[in-house]
Amino acid sequence: MNTVSKLAFSYRSHFTCSLSSFLPKSLVVPFNQISDKKYKCLIKAGEPITEGQLLAFPMHGDESDDAAVNAPIPGIAGAVVKCRLPNGRMGQGLEIKLAGSFNYLGKSLEKRDWRLVGHDDVLKLLLAKGVVNTFGGPTSLVSQIASCRKRGGGYLVVRLFDEDPSRCTDIFVGRNHTSEIAEGASILASLMGAQGIVFLLPKDGGTVVENELVKDFAVLTIDVDETKYPCGLKENIIRTVKKHVRNTQSEYFGDINVNSLFVDSQTLFCVYEAIVLGKPVIESFVEVSGPCLRASAIFKVRHGTTIADLAKQCGGFKIQPERVVVNGMVRGIMLSDFEVPITKFVKSLTFLPKSSLYDQDFTACIRCGKCRQACPEQLFPDILAGSLLFTDKPPVLFNESSVLCSGCNLCNSVCPSHIPLAQIISLLNKDE
């Protein structure tokens, strides 16, 4: 385990069960849970809302590719207000005051045979139920499926562990909801016309993928040491699969590439609930931990519940936190506002005291070369970042090599000048 993995792994907890988070008396449901697109609110102030009701849809663009936003609780609609999002940006959301009865909470939901429904209707259900792909950040699952179908299939790649070693949310979901994940995988594989399914399991076992529906596809199962970072990003997974294929001389999966569909445990669980149970995506599994809290837990959280609400359910703070890290110590985002609502984007929250934070002001590059040594893609992060910061037009060679960046953030963690190298390279790719 490398130094970064050891540091991140020290914040990781192991859980055997999840808890339902407390239902807030009122909340704000953000619309912008995937992108910066503007959403059209379908509800007027004062109208009654049922649990799971469609609240908003994208106003423009290719609407067939963007998932809806559904009501996490029943109640009365308030105003559309501005709210801060877990990614640090601002967005809009709908206020809801809790009232009325529930359609899904505490109810036994009837299972449906999705194989009797046409593929196009299943895709429409994924949109209407608000299903997104949370692998590496929330993206449009339906658009990814459409791309795979257009290219003629490809592989479905299922990661049953977290790409950030300080998190254990996807590992938890994978171990405790195996049958749901297997059926979710069979649904997606059928929709995209997959050539096969790759399951990547955490090294210490505990996850067995068994489902008769999966037997319709070629299946490859690989155990991965998830404590060795990075190992859960697309580029890492592709190398792992190709190495396994070479060693085992398998007939399939050797042509896997970035055009395959990569998903995680939480995404497949949502697919199962949406298509088999008819339940919209109105809650997520969220790990809440950190040295500031009196207790840690994995909650099933209704979207719109605030970070502060979850801290209270953990017994409050024994040490006053300075920041909360969203989605992991290595790849996460640091916030100082605890009134931010939970969205589909959030998988973990880590509360940290001031003593755990380093000086975030960055200084000039000292040419130490540590970022080059740490980069698993053998890039020169210092030169890539400098080409954007200090020249009007970066050299074409640098632009081309920047697309190889996997976004592991290792360069950030070793830079003594605290330069946000990974974020700068990401901007370089966007400019390209």
Buried (B, 14 or more C-beta within 10 A) or exposed (E): EBEBBEBBBEBBBEBEEBBEBBBBEBBBBBBBBBEEBBBEBBBEEEEEBBBBBBBBBBEEEEEEBBBBBBBBBBBBBBEBEEBBBBBEEEBBBBBBBBEEEEBBBEEEEEEEEBEEEEBEEBBBBBBBBBBBBBBBEBBBBBBBBBBBBEEEBBBBBBBBBBBBBBBBBBBBBBBBBBEBBBBBBBBBBBBBBBBBBBBBBBEEEEBEBEBEBBEEBBBBBBBBEBBBBBBBBBBBBBEBBBEBBEEEEBEBBEEBEEEBBBBBBBBBBBBBBBBBBBBBBBBBBBBBBBBBBEEBBBBEBBBBBBBEBBBEBBEEBEBEBBBBBBBBBBBBBBBEEBEBBBBBBBBBBBBBBEEBEEEEEBEEBEEEEBBBEBBBBEBBBBBBBBBBEEEEEBEEEBBEBBEBBBBBBBBBBBBEBEBBBBEBBBBBBEEE
